[in-house]
Amino acid sequence: MARIALLFYLVALFLVAALGLAFAVYNAQTVHLDYVLGAVDLPLSVALLGALTAGVALGILACLGRILHLRHEIARLHRRHQLAEQEISNLRTLPIRD
């Protein structure tokens, strides 16, 4: 089963690399990119890859606050669960008085 998963991973990696190479070849024309500190001439595929990377990074940063809040809430709930389990365990060991 692990070999099939590895084979699937390698085929998927090869396909992504082939699509990326084809994209770079078909978009090889140069574009002039002006930014705050200067300007540069880049192939279109490199400029688009940079924009995609910047967008992903900004998206992750935008979600980071919510992710950290949820992790904190999970830790708090886990502590409450452990306390409740401990209390249940203590109640089960108490002798029953009639």
C-alpha positions as CSV (number, residue, x, y, z in Angstrom):
1,M,0.0,0.0,0.0
2,A,2.9,2.4,0.8
3,R,4.4,1.7,-2.6
4,I,1.2,2.7,-4.4
5,A,1.0,5.9,-2.4
6,L,4.7,6.7,-3.2
7,L,4.1,6.0,-6.9
8,F,1.0,8.2,-6.9
9,Y,3.0,11.0,-5.2
10,L,5.8,10.7,-7.7
11,V,3.4,10.8,-10.7
12,A,1.6,13.8,-9.2
13,L,5.0,15.5,-8.6
14,F,6.0,14.8,-12.2
15,L,2.8,16.2,-13.6
16,V,3.0,19.4,-11.6
17,A,6.7,19.8,-12.7
18,A,5.7,19.2,-16.3
19,L,2.8,21.7,-16.1
20,G,5.1,24.3,-14.5
21,L,7.7,23.8,-17.2
22,A,5.1,24.1,-20.0
23,F,3.7,27.2,-18.3
24,A,7.2,28.8,-18.1
25,V,7.9,27.9,-21.8
26,Y,4.7,29.4,-23.1
27,N,5.0,32.5,-21.0
28,A,8.7,33.3,-21.6
29,Q,8.1,36.9,-22.8
30,T,9.6,39.6,-20.6
31,V,7.6,42.1,-18.6
32,H,8.7,45.3,-17.0
33,L,7.8,45.3,-13.3
34,D,7.8,48.7,-11.4
35,Y,7.8,48.5,-7.6
36,V,8.5,51.0,-4.8
37,L,12.3,50.6,-4.7
38,G,12.9,50.3,-8.4
39,A,12.1,48.4,-11.6
40,V,13.1,45.1,-13.1
41,D,12.5,43.1,-16.3
42,L,11.4,39.5,-15.6
43,P,9.9,36.7,-17.6
44,L,6.1,36.6,-17.2
45,S,6.1,33.2,-15.6
46,V,8.5,34.4,-12.8
47,A,6.4,37.5,-12.2
48,L,3.2,35.4,-11.9
49,L,4.9,32.9,-9.6
50,G,6.0,35.8,-7.4
51,A,2.5,37.2,-7.3
52,L,1.1,33.8,-6.5
53,T,3.6,33.3,-3.7
54,A,3.0,36.7,-2.2
55,G,-0.8,36.1,-2.3
56,V,-0.4,32.7,-0.5
57,A,1.8,34.3,2.1
58,L,-0.7,37.2,2.7
59,G,-3.5,34.7,2.9
60,I,-1.7,32.7,5.6
61,L,-0.9,35.8,7.5
62,A,-4.6,36.9,7.3
63,C,-5.7,33.5,8.8
64,L,-2.9,33.3,11.4
65,G,-4.8,35.2,14.1
66,R,-7.8,32.9,13.8
67,I,-5.6,29.8,13.8
68,L,-3.8,30.8,16.9
69,H,-7.1,31.7,18.7
70,L,-8.5,28.2,17.8
71,R,-5.3,26.5,19.0
72,H,-5.6,28.3,22.3
73,E,-9.3,27.3,22.6
74,I,-8.4,23.7,21.9
75,A,-5.8,23.7,24.6
76,R,-8.3,25.2,27.1
77,L,-10.9,22.6,26.2
78,H,-8.4,19.9,26.5
79,R,-7.5,21.0,30.0
80,R,-11.2,21.2,31.0
81,H,-11.7,17.7,29.6
82,Q,-8.8,16.3,31.7
83,L,-10.2,18.0,34.8
84,A,-13.6,16.5,34.1
85,E,-12.1,13.0,33.6
86,Q,-10.2,13.3,36.8
87,E,-13.3,14.3,38.7
88,I,-15.3,11.4,37.2
89,S,-12.5,9.1,38.2
90,N,-12.5,10.5,41.8
91,L,-16.3,10.1,42.0
92,R,-16.1,6.5,40.9
93,T,-13.6,5.6,43.6
94,L,-15.6,7.1,46.4
95,P,-17.4,4.5,48.6
96,I,-21.2,4.5,48.4
97,R,-22.9,5.4,51.7
98,D,-26.4,4.3,52.4
